[in-house]
Amino acid sequence: MSWYRWDGADLILTLHVQPRARVAGIVGLHGDALKLKVTAPAEAGRANEDVVSLLAAMCAVTRAAVTIENGTAGRRKRVRIRTPAALPDGVEPRAPG
């Protein structure tokens, strides 16, 4: 899959984020990115905060374990999740070793 990859124990996701959605969650693919809807508007970083909170809950990690590495000012984002305890649908577990 081109929308995610593993970097050691960390999961790297490529996202297409839609702010101001009625319902938050993963809705499928948008090109080579995972489409994620958040309810917050794209104002003053509120949508980014929603992205971090939503992914932290989905992956059973703290908010501090989720970092937006690229794309804080746009819809397309690259996000690192440090050592996720759970995985979003469609993500294969990291191969041992």
Backbone as JSON Lines, residues from 0, in Angstrom:
{"i":0,"aa":"M","n":[0.84,-1.19,0.0],"ca":[0.0,0.0,0.0],"c":[0.88,1.25,0.0]}
{"i":1,"aa":"S","n":[0.5,2.21,-0.79],"ca":[1.31,3.42,-0.87],"c":[0.92,4.46,0.19]}
{"i":2,"aa":"W","n":[-0.2,4.28,0.88],"ca":[-0.64,5.28,1.85],"c":[-0.1,5.02,3.26]}
{"i":3,"aa":"Y","n":[0.6,3.9,3.44],"ca":[1.26,3.67,4.73],"c":[2.56,2.92,4.52]}
{"i":4,"aa":"R","n":[3.45,3.05,5.49],"ca":[4.68,2.27,5.51],"c":[5.15,2.18,6.95]}
{"i":5,"aa":"W","n":[6.02,1.23,7.19],"ca":[6.6,1.06,8.51],"c":[8.01,1.63,8.51]}
{"i":6,"aa":"D","n":[8.38,2.32,9.59],"ca":[9.73,2.81,9.81],"c":[10.14,2.26,11.18]}
{"i":7,"aa":"G","n":[10.73,1.07,11.18],"ca":[10.99,0.38,12.44],"c":[9.66,0.01,13.07]}
{"i":8,"aa":"A","n":[9.44,0.43,14.3],"ca":[8.17,0.15,14.99],"c":[7.14,1.25,14.76]}
{"i":9,"aa":"D","n":[7.52,2.3,14.03],"ca":[6.62,3.44,13.8],"c":[5.83,3.25,12.51]}
{"i":10,"aa":"L","n":[4.58,3.66,12.54],"ca":[3.71,3.63,11.37],"c":[3.65,5.03,10.77]}
{"i":11,"aa":"I","n":[3.92,5.13,9.47],"ca":[3.86,6.4,8.75],"c":[2.64,6.35,7.83]}
{"i":12,"aa":"L","n":[1.73,7.3,7.98],"ca":[0.52,7.36,7.16],"c":[0.54,8.61,6.28]}
{"i":13,"aa":"T","n":[0.07,8.45,5.05],"ca":[-0.19,9.59,4.17],"c":[-1.69,9.81,4.18]}
{"i":14,"aa":"L","n":[-2.11,11.01,4.58],"ca":[-3.53,11.3,4.76],"c":[-4.0,12.42,3.83]}
{"i":15,"aa":"H","n":[-5.26,12.34,3.46],"ca":[-5.98,13.46,2.86],"c":[-7.07,13.79,3.87]}
{"i":16,"aa":"V","n":[-7.0,14.97,4.48],"ca":[-7.9,15.33,5.58],"c":[-9.0,16.26,5.08]}
{"i":17,"aa":"Q","n":[-10.23,15.94,5.46],"ca":[-11.37,16.8,5.16],"c":[-11.87,17.41,6.47]}
{"i":18,"aa":"P","n":[-11.65,18.72,6.67],"ca":[-12.15,19.37,7.88],"c":[-13.65,19.66,7.78]}
{"i":19,"aa":"R","n":[-14.24,20.02,8.91],"ca":[-15.67,20.39,9.01],"c":[-16.62,19.31,8.53]}
{"i":20,"aa":"A","n":[-16.27,18.06,8.76],"ca":[-17.16,16.96,8.38],"c":[-18.22,16.8,9.47]}
{"i":21,"aa":"R","n":[-19.34,16.22,9.11],"ca":[-20.39,15.97,10.11],"c":[-19.98,14.85,11.06]}
{"i":22,"aa":"V","n":[-19.3,13.83,10.51],"ca":[-18.87,12.68,11.3],"c":[-17.39,12.46,11.05]}
{"i":23,"aa":"A","n":[-16.62,12.23,12.12],"ca":[-15.18,11.99,11.99],"c":[-14.9,10.52,11.77]}
{"i":24,"aa":"G","n":[-13.83,10.25,11.02],"ca":[-13.4,8.87,10.82],"c":[-12.73,8.66,9.48]}
{"i":25,"aa":"I","n":[-12.26,7.43,9.27],"ca":[-11.66,7.03,8.01],"c":[-12.78,6.69,7.04]}
{"i":26,"aa":"V","n":[-12.69,7.22,5.82],"ca":[-13.75,6.98,4.84],"c":[-13.27,6.27,3.59]}
{"i":27,"aa":"G","n":[-12.02,5.87,3.54],"ca":[-11.5,5.16,2.38],"c":[-10.24,5.81,1.85]}
{"i":28,"aa":"L","n":[-9.99,5.59,0.57],"ca":[-8.78,6.12,-0.05],"c":[-9.12,7.33,-0.93]}
{"i":29,"aa":"H","n":[-8.16,8.23,-1.02],"ca":[-8.24,9.4,-1.9],"c":[-6.93,9.4,-2.68]}
{"i":30,"aa":"G","n":[-6.93,8.8,-3.85],"ca":[-5.69,8.64,-4.61],"c":[-4.76,7.7,-3.86]}
{"i":31,"aa":"D","n":[-3.55,8.17,-3.55],"ca":[-2.59,7.35,-2.81],"c":[-2.54,7.72,-1.33]}
{"i":32,"aa":"A","n":[-3.62,8.3,-0.81],"ca":[-3.69,8.7,0.59],"c":[-4.95,8.14,1.24]}
{"i":33,"aa":"L","n":[-4.88,7.94,2.54],"ca":[-6.04,7.52,3.32],"c":[-6.86,8.78,3.62]}
{"i":34,"aa":"K","n":[-8.16,8.74,3.32],"ca":[-9.01,9.92,3.56],"c":[-9.56,9.86,4.98]}
{"i":35,"aa":"L","n":[-9.34,10.94,5.71],"ca":[-9.75,11.05,7.1],"c":[-10.6,12.3,7.24]}
{"i":36,"aa":"K","n":[-11.8,12.14,7.78],"ca":[-12.67,13.29,8.04],"c":[-12.56,13.67,9.51]}
{"i":37,"aa":"V","n":[-12.5,14.98,9.76],"ca":[-12.51,15.5,11.13],"c":[-13.59,16.58,11.22]}
{"i":38,"aa":"T","n":[-14.14,16.76,12.4],"ca":[-15.24,17.7,12.58],"c":[-14.78,19.14,12.77]}
{"i":39,"aa":"A","n":[-13.56,19.34,13.2],"ca":[-13.06,20.7,13.47],"c":[-12.78,21.45,12.17]}
{"i":40,"aa":"P","n":[-12.91,22.77,12.2],"ca":[-12.56,23.57,11.02],"c":[-11.04,23.7,10.9]}
{"i":41,"aa":"A","n":[-10.59,24.03,9.71],"ca":[-9.15,24.22,9.47],"c":[-8.75,25.64,9.87]}
{"i":42,"aa":"E","n":[-8.93,25.96,11.13],"ca":[-8.6,27.28,11.66],"c":[-7.75,27.11,12.91]}
{"i":43,"aa":"A","n":[-6.67,27.85,12.98],"ca":[-5.81,27.88,14.17],"c":[-5.36,26.49,14.6]}
{"i":44,"aa":"G","n":[-5.16,25.58,13.65],"ca":[-4.65,24.26,13.98],"c":[-5.66,23.31,14.6]}
{"i":45,"aa":"R","n":[-6.93,23.69,14.62],"ca":[-7.93,22.84,15.27],"c":[-8.14,21.53,14.53]}
{"i":46,"aa":"A","n":[-8.11,21.55,13.2],"ca":[-8.26,20.3,12.44],"c":[-7.07,19.38,12.69]}
{"i":47,"aa":"N","n":[-5.87,19.95,12.78],"ca":[-4.68,19.14,13.08],"c":[-4.8,18.49,14.46]}
{"i":48,"aa":"E","n":[-5.32,19.22,15.43],"ca":[-5.52,18.65,16.77],"c":[-6.5,17.48,16.7]}
{"i":49,"aa":"D","n":[-7.56,17.63,15.9],"ca":[-8.52,16.53,15.72],"c":[-7.87,15.32,15.06]}
{"i":50,"aa":"V","n":[-7.02,15.55,14.07],"ca":[-6.31,14.45,13.4],"c":[-5.49,13.67,14.42]}
{"i":51,"aa":"V","n":[-4.73,14.39,15.24],"ca":[-3.88,13.74,16.25],"c":[-4.74,12.97,17.25]}
{"i":52,"aa":"S","n":[-5.81,13.57,17.74],"ca":[-6.68,12.9,18.72],"c":[-7.34,11.66,18.13]}
{"i":53,"aa":"L","n":[-7.84,11.77,16.92],"ca":[-8.53,10.65,16.28],"c":[-7.58,9.49,16.02]}
{"i":54,"aa":"L","n":[-6.39,9.78,15.48],"ca":[-5.42,8.71,15.22],"c":[-4.9,8.09,16.51]}
{"i":55,"aa":"A","n":[-4.71,8.91,17.54],"ca":[-4.27,8.37,18.83],"c":[-5.29,7.39,19.38]}
{"i":56,"aa":"A","n":[-6.57,7.73,19.29],"ca":[-7.62,6.83,19.76],"c":[-7.69,5.56,18.92]}
{"i":57,"aa":"M","n":[-7.59,5.69,17.6],"ca":[-7.65,4.52,16.7],"c":[-6.49,3.56,16.93]}
{"i":58,"aa":"C","n":[-5.32,4.11,17.23],"ca":[-4.11,3.29,17.35],"c":[-3.76,2.97,18.8]}
{"i":59,"aa":"A","n":[-4.62,3.36,19.73],"ca":[-4.44,3.08,21.16],"c":[-3.08,3.56,21.68]}
{"i":60,"aa":"V","n":[-2.77,4.82,21.36],"ca":[-1.55,5.46,21.85],"c":[-1.92,6.82,22.43]}
{"i":61,"aa":"T","n":[-0.95,7.45,23.09],"ca":[-1.19,8.8,23.6],"c":[-1.1,9.81,22.46]}
{"i":62,"aa":"R","n":[-1.64,10.98,22.67],"ca":[-1.55,12.05,21.66],"c":[-0.09,12.4,21.38]}
{"i":63,"aa":"A","n":[0.77,12.28,22.38],"ca":[2.18,12.6,22.21],"c":[2.88,11.63,21.25]}
{"i":64,"aa":"A","n":[2.31,10.45,21.04],"ca":[2.9,9.45,20.14],"c":[2.54,9.69,18.68]}
{"i":65,"aa":"V","n":[1.69,10.68,18.41],"ca":[1.25,10.99,17.04],"c":[1.83,12.35,16.65]}
{"i":66,"aa":"T","n":[2.59,12.37,15.56],"ca":[3.25,13.59,15.1],"c":[2.92,13.85,13.64]}
{"i":67,"aa":"I","n":[2.48,15.06,13.33],"ca":[2.3,15.45,11.93],"c":[3.66,15.92,11.44]}
{"i":68,"aa":"E","n":[4.28,15.1,10.57],"ca":[5.63,15.4,10.09],"c":[5.64,16.37,8.93]}
{"i":69,"aa":"N","n":[4.57,16.36,8.13],"ca":[4.53,17.19,6.94],"c":[3.08,17.52,6.63]}
{"i":70,"aa":"G","n":[2.82,18.76,6.24],"ca":[1.49,19.14,5.79],"c":[0.61,19.78,6.83]}
{"i":71,"aa":"T","n":[1.18,20.45,7.81],"ca":[0.36,21.06,8.86],"c":[-0.56,22.16,8.32]}
{"i":72,"aa":"A","n":[-0.21,22.75,7.17],"ca":[-1.03,23.83,6.63],"c":[-1.88,23.4,5.44]}
{"i":73,"aa":"G","n":[-1.9,22.11,5.13],"ca":[-2.67,21.65,3.97],"c":[-3.51,20.43,4.31]}
{"i":74,"aa":"R","n":[-4.24,19.97,3.33],"ca":[-5.08,18.78,3.53],"c":[-4.27,17.5,3.48]}
{"i":75,"aa":"R","n":[-3.19,17.49,2.7],"ca":[-2.36,16.29,2.57],"c":[-1.31,16.32,3.69]}
{"i":76,"aa":"K","n":[-1.27,15.25,4.47],"ca":[-0.38,15.21,5.62],"c":[0.36,13.88,5.69]}
{"i":77,"aa":"R","n":[1.56,13.92,6.25],"ca":[2.29,12.7,6.58],"c":[2.39,12.65,8.1]}
{"i":78,"aa":"V","n":[1.9,11.55,8.67],"ca":[1.79,11.44,10.12],"c":[2.57,10.22,10.6]}
{"i":79,"aa":"R","n":[3.33,10.39,11.68],"ca":[4.06,9.29,12.31],"c":[3.35,8.89,13.59]}
{"i":80,"aa":"I","n":[3.11,7.59,13.75],"ca":[2.52,7.06,14.97],"c":[3.55,6.13,15.59]}
{"i":81,"aa":"R","n":[4.06,6.51,16.75],"ca":[5.1,5.73,17.41],"c":[4.51,4.5,18.09]}
{"i":82,"aa":"T","n":[4.97,3.34,17.67],"ca":[4.63,2.04,18.25],"c":[3.12,1.89,18.49]}
{"i":83,"aa":"P","n":[2.32,1.85,17.43],"ca":[0.87,1.73,17.61],"c":[0.49,0.39,18.25]}
{"i":84,"aa":"A","n":[-0.45,0.43,19.18],"ca":[-0.94,-0.79,19.84],"c":[-2.09,-1.41,19.05]}
{"i":85,"aa":"A","n":[-2.76,-0.62,18.22],"ca":[-3.83,-1.09,17.34],"c":[-3.59,-0.45,15.98]}
{"i":86,"aa":"L","n":[-4.19,-1.03,14.94],"ca":[-3.95,-0.54,13.58],"c":[-5.26,-0.16,12.9]}
{"i":87,"aa":"P","n":[-5.25,0.9,12.1],"ca":[-6.44,1.23,11.3],"c":[-6.71,0.11,10.3]}
{"i":88,"aa":"D","n":[-7.95,-0.03,9.87],"ca":[-8.3,-1.04,8.87],"c":[-7.44,-0.87,7.63]}
{"i":89,"aa":"G","n":[-6.98,-2.0,7.09],"ca":[-6.18,-1.99,5.87],"c":[-4.69,-1.95,6.09]}
{"i":90,"aa":"V","n":[-4.25,-1.72,7.33],"ca":[-2.82,-1.69,7.62],"c":[-2.39,-3.08,8.07]}
{"i":91,"aa":"E","n":[-1.4,-3.63,7.38],"ca":[-0.87,-4.94,7.75],"c":[0.13,-4.77,8.89]}
{"i":92,"aa":"P","n":[0.13,-5.71,9.85],"ca":[1.11,-5.63,10.93],"c":[2.53,-5.65,10.37]}
{"i":93,"aa":"R","n":[3.42,-5.01,11.11],"ca":[4.84,-4.97,10.72],"c":[5.4,-6.38,10.76]}
{"i":94,"aa":"A","n":[6.2,-6.71,9.76],"ca":[6.84,-8.04,9.72],"c":[7.85,-8.14,10.86]}
{"i":95,"aa":"P","n":[7.89,-9.28,11.55],"ca":[8.86,-9.43,12.64],"c":[10.29,-9.34,12.11]}
{"i":96,"aa":"G","n":[11.15,-8.81,12.98],"ca":[12.57,-8.77,12.63],"c":[12.96,-7.47,12.2]}
